[in-house]
Amino acid sequence: MPHSYVSLFTHIVYSTKDRTPQIDAALEARLFPYIAGIVKQLGGKACVINGVSDHVHLLTETRATITLAEFIGKVKGCSSKWIHDTFPEHAKFEWQRGYGAFSVSRSNVPVVARYIEQQKSHHRKATFAEEFRALLAKHDITVDEKYLWT
């Protein structure tokens, strides 16, 4: 086959360093569109971006020309630099080192998008730690709790 045809949807989740509440409403209003711009620059599409004060969720469609680790590293690195350059009051802002990334079939994109859109109401009932453990379990990912938050 002379061409490559790819459909890669990924639900990406990552938190602020030590899960501290660093994303206030003013930052969020500018951060999520900025992240969407980074995704676009990397040749992807940000279907939905949302989150709360200590973490974000992205549903992205990406190309096969960039690895997932490189893609997420650039999104986190560029957004962190932008926050430091744009918001002096957030000089200590940092993302956590790791992330969660879960494949999404095209047929499940609307379900995952709705889940991400409802983050604020969801987190009135569950913490990020509870939510992340549930996502890992749903995707049959076993982790050593000792290393989960370091």
KOLTIKOL-757523 format. One record per residue: residue number from 1; residue in three letters; x, y, z of N, C-alpha, C in turn. Coordinates in steps of 0.001 Angstrom, whole numbers, plus 500000, padded with zeros to 6 digits. Example, Ala and Ser with C-alpha at 12.3 -4.5 7.8 and 13.67 -1.06 7.14 Angstrom:
1,Ala,513190,494310,507800,512300,495500,507800,513200,496700,507800
2,Ser,512850,497750,507080,513670,498940,507140,512900,500030,507870
This chain:
1,Met,500848,498835,500000,500000,500000,500000,500904,501243,500000
2,Pro,500761,502154,499068,501672,503289,498946,501413,504427,499940
3,His,500282,504433,500614,499950,505513,501551,499627,504942,502922
4,Ser,499759,505771,503929,499381,505371,505290,498093,506086,505674
5,Tyr,497183,505354,506253,495905,505911,506676,495757,505652,508164
6,Val,495598,506715,508924,495654,506594,510373,494509,507357,511018
7,Ser,493915,506747,512028,492921,507406,512871,493313,507108,514313
8,Leu,493914,508096,514988,494407,507899,516351,493767,508906,517299
9,Phe,492809,508452,518053,492194,509286,519088,492752,508839,520426
10,Thr,493128,509810,521258,493722,509493,522550,493136,510397,523627
11,His,492768,509792,524741,492344,510525,525943,493595,510665,526801
12,Ile,494053,511902,526973,495283,512190,527703,494930,512898,529010
13,Val,495561,512467,530089,495303,513052,531408,496643,513303,532095
14,Tyr,496821,514500,532627,498002,514768,533444,497681,515874,534444
15,Ser,498430,515868,535520,498128,516808,536597,499252,517805,536789
16,Thr,498954,518768,537630,499970,519705,538064,500917,518963,539003
17,Lys,502100,519502,539196,503072,518848,540079,502465,518672,541472
18,Asp,502579,517474,541998,502045,517107,543314,500543,517332,543424
19,Arg,499884,517425,542273,498433,517605,542219,497976,518838,542994
20,Thr,498796,519878,542981,498426,521115,543676,497466,521919,542806
21,Pro,496523,522613,543418,495516,523380,542659,496107,524670,542087
22,Gln,496727,524571,540912,497413,525714,540306,496651,526350,539143
23,Ile,495602,525695,538666,494881,526213,537496,493619,526918,537982
24,Asp,493689,528253,538095,492511,529018,538502,491691,529359,537256
25,Ala,490531,529975,537464,489615,530259,536351,490253,531157,535296
26,Ala,491009,532165,535723,491640,533085,534769,492674,532361,533914
27,Leu,493471,531510,534530,494467,530748,533783,493782,529746,532858
28,Glu,492809,529046,533364,492094,528041,532557,491516,528633,531284
29,Ala,490922,529817,531394,490267,530450,530246,491230,530677,529084
30,Arg,492496,530857,529380,493488,531069,528333,494328,529825,528056
31,Leu,494496,528989,529072,495346,527805,528935,494761,526773,527982
32,Phe,493499,526442,528125,492927,525377,527304,492955,525737,525815
33,Pro,492589,526972,525433,492749,527327,524007,494215,527316,523558
34,Tyr,495120,527693,524449,496534,527676,524095,497003,526239,523843
35,Ile,496594,525324,524698,496941,523913,524490,496381,523425,523157
36,Ala,495149,523829,522823,494557,523442,521531,495422,523940,520381
37,Gly,495988,525126,520523,496876,525663,519497,498155,524858,519357
38,Ile,498703,524412,520473,499902,523564,520428,499583,522263,519691
39,Val,498456,521662,520044,498041,520411,519400,497939,520617,517884
40,Lys,497343,521721,517481,497199,522015,516049,498568,522193,515388
41,Gln,499479,522908,516053,500829,523096,515507,501551,521763,515319
42,Leu,501218,520795,516145,501842,519473,516055,501135,518583,515032
43,Gly,500183,519153,514310,499485,518409,513264,498296,517625,513756
44,Gly,497874,517877,514994,496737,517158,515559,495499,518014,515644
45,Lys,494490,517439,516254,493229,518138,516464,492834,517936,517922
46,Ala,492551,519031,518607,492048,518956,519980,490531,518872,519907
47,Cys,489998,517708,520167,488548,517529,520124,487890,518196,521328
48,Val,488448,517968,522513,487943,518551,523764,489115,518693,524721
49,Ile,489142,519818,525437,490100,520018,526525,489317,520587,527695
50,Asn,489514,519994,528858,488838,520490,530061,489594,519964,531267
51,Gly,489245,520456,532410,489884,519998,533623,489448,520815,534811
52,Val,490164,520646,535876,489904,521383,537111,491235,521930,537606
53,Ser,491266,522412,538824,492431,523152,539318,493727,522348,539367
54,Asp,493635,521009,539415,494861,520221,539567,495175,519270,538419
55,His,494357,519261,537359,494672,518388,536226,493845,518749,535001
56,Val,494309,518230,533858,493599,518444,532601,493370,517119,531879
57,His,492340,517134,531048,492016,516018,530156,492002,516571,528737
58,Leu,492576,515842,527819,492526,516196,526407,492018,514986,525639
59,Leu,491167,515217,524681,490817,514195,523702,491368,514721,522392
60,Thr,492368,514019,521866,493045,514496,520665,492992,513454,519556
61,Glu,493089,513964,518355,493312,513116,517188,494685,513505,516676
62,Thr,495571,512541,516551,496947,512853,516162,497357,512080,514916
63,Arg,498441,512547,514340,499029,511888,513173,500000,510811,513631
64,Ala,500357,509967,512725,501319,508904,513026,502759,509395,512887
65,Thr,502954,510668,512557,504299,511190,512321,504995,511644,513598
66,Ile,504328,511564,514738,504913,511964,516008,504549,510906,517046
67,Thr,505517,510542,517867,505208,509552,518903,504332,510195,519973
68,Leu,503593,509383,520671,502725,509882,521729,503540,510581,522818
69,Ala,504664,509983,523207,505503,510583,524246,506027,511948,523806
70,Glu,506446,512059,522567,506941,513344,522052,505803,514365,522005
71,Phe,504639,513945,521545,503471,514808,521446,503107,515379,522824
72,Ile,502959,514503,523803,502571,514952,525147,503681,515803,525759
73,Gly,504929,515429,525558,506047,516218,526067,506041,517639,525524
74,Lys,505756,517777,524237,505710,519119,523628,504510,519908,524139
75,Val,503363,519271,524273,502179,519972,524791,502447,520477,526202
76,Lys,502978,519612,527044,503243,520006,528433,504360,521046,528512
77,Gly,505446,520825,527786,506583,521742,527837,506240,523126,527308
78,Cys,505611,523186,526150,505253,524477,525558,504225,525219,526407
79,Ser,503254,524497,526944,502234,525172,527758,502826,525675,529069
80,Ser,503723,524914,529659,504368,525340,530898,505214,526592,530664
81,Lys,505977,526601,529581,506797,527772,529253,505907,528990,529034
82,Trp,504821,528811,528303,503892,529909,528039,503308,530455,529340
83,Ile,502943,529562,530258,502409,530014,531545,503447,530871,532261
84,His,504688,530412,532310,505752,531171,532984,505983,532523,532317
85,Asp,505959,532558,530990,506204,533797,530261,505038,534778,530339
86,Thr,503820,534261,530468,502620,535095,530380,502049,535474,531735
87,Phe,502217,534613,532713,501601,534818,534030,502670,534805,535119
88,Pro,503271,535952,535424,504324,535981,536445,503854,535439,537798
89,Glu,502571,535579,538084,502042,535063,539354,502039,533536,539415
90,His,502252,532889,538276,502325,531428,538218,503758,530953,537951
91,Ala,504728,531701,538469,506143,531401,538220,506542,530003,538694
92,Lys,505838,529472,539683,506185,528142,540207,505368,527021,539571
93,Phe,504602,527344,538543,503753,526344,537896,504594,525223,537297
94,Glu,504145,523984,537511,504772,522820,536881,503712,521751,536628
95,Trp,503886,521019,535539,503091,519813,535302,503805,518644,535969
96,Gln,503050,517611,536291,503677,516379,536790,504535,515776,535683
97,Arg,505427,514902,536056,506322,514270,535089,505587,513321,534147
98,Gly,504715,512506,534662,504060,511473,533851,502716,511909,533306
99,Tyr,501985,510921,532804,500663,511168,532229,499942,509842,532071
100,Gly,498676,509924,531796,497900,508761,531384,497451,509008,529955
101,Ala,497503,507997,529128,497055,508116,527744,496307,506836,527381
102,Phe,495087,507017,526905,494201,505887,526667,493637,505970,525254
103,Ser,493768,504896,524497,493250,504901,523133,491723,504939,523158
104,Val,491170,505604,522152,489715,505772,522055,489308,505413,520627
105,Ser,488358,504516,520491,487868,504190,519151,486948,505315,518674
106,Arg,486883,505494,517380,486041,506564,516812,484614,506479,517344
107,Ser,484099,505284,517518,482717,505137,517991,482546,505604,519435
108,Asn,483638,505641,520212,483554,506097,521605,483956,507551,521796
109,Val,484331,508237,520746,484731,509641,520859,483639,510488,521520
110,Pro,482372,510380,521133,481348,511217,521790,481212,510941,523295
111,Val,481351,509685,523698,481243,509330,525118,482400,509932,525908
112,Val,483612,509797,525391,484785,510338,526069,484726,511866,526075
113,Ala,484299,512460,524983,484174,513923,524916,483206,514423,525981
114,Arg,482083,513762,526126,481089,514149,527153,481685,514018,528551
115,Tyr,482403,512941,528776,483063,512729,530073,484011,513887,530385
116,Ile,484809,514282,529411,485756,515371,529616,485021,516696,529819
117,Glu,483987,516931,529055,483211,518166,529197,482593,518298,530586
118,Gln,482327,517186,531258,481657,517197,532563,482628,517118,533741
119,Gln,483877,517463,533520,484885,517342,534572,484531,518100,535854
120,Lys,484049,519300,535729,483791,520089,536933,482705,519453,537797
121,Ser,481647,518978,537199,480605,518312,537996,481095,516957,538502
122,His,481880,516264,537702,482428,514966,538108,483281,515107,539371
123,His,484063,516177,539434,484986,516330,540559,484347,516936,541807
124,Arg,483061,517137,541775,482355,517454,543024,482169,516180,543842
125,Lys,482318,515018,543171,482093,513727,543825,483351,512879,543951
126,Ala,484343,513122,543118,485536,512263,543102,486800,513102,543003
127,Thr,487842,512652,543668,489133,513326,543579,489840,512897,542296
128,Phe,490893,513610,541948,491695,513226,540788,492303,511839,540999
129,Ala,492791,511574,542216,493404,510271,542497,492393,509147,542271
130,Glu,491170,509328,542744,490125,508309,542548,489815,508147,541057
131,Glu,489691,509265,540366,489376,509229,538943,490491,508536,538153
132,Phe,491742,508873,538448,492856,508311,537697,492984,506812,537938
133,Arg,492813,506402,539187,492836,504957,539470,491734,504238,538701
134,Ala,490557,504840,538625,489437,504237,537889,489747,504142,536393
135,Leu,490370,505176,535837,490745,505130,534417,491758,504021,534158
136,Leu,492738,503903,535050,493729,502841,534898,493061,501465,534950
137,Ala,492163,501289,535902,491471,500000,536036,490605,499710,534809
138,Lys,489908,500724,534331,489042,500553,533160,489838,500095,531941
139,His,491084,500542,531857,491936,500182,530721,492874,499029,531050
140,Asp,492591,498359,532169,493329,497162,532572,494835,497421,532706
141,Ile,495158,498586,533291,496555,498951,533529,496843,498753,535011
142,Thr,497773,497869,535299,498156,497595,536677,499365,498450,537024
143,Val,499290,499108,538170,500417,499947,538611,500778,499596,540041
144,Asp,501998,499864,540377,502442,499737,541757,502127,501071,542426
145,Glu,501219,501047,543378,500764,502265,544064,501937,503065,544618
146,Lys,503007,502384,544972,504193,503033,545512,504783,504053,544525
147,Tyr,504629,503790,543220,505206,504662,542205,504176,505533,541474
148,Leu,502923,505391,541834,501868,506071,541083,501973,507595,541149
149,Trp,502316,508132,542277,502299,509594,542431,503679,510212,542548
150,Thr,504740,509456,542309,506087,510034,542422,506587,510517,541085
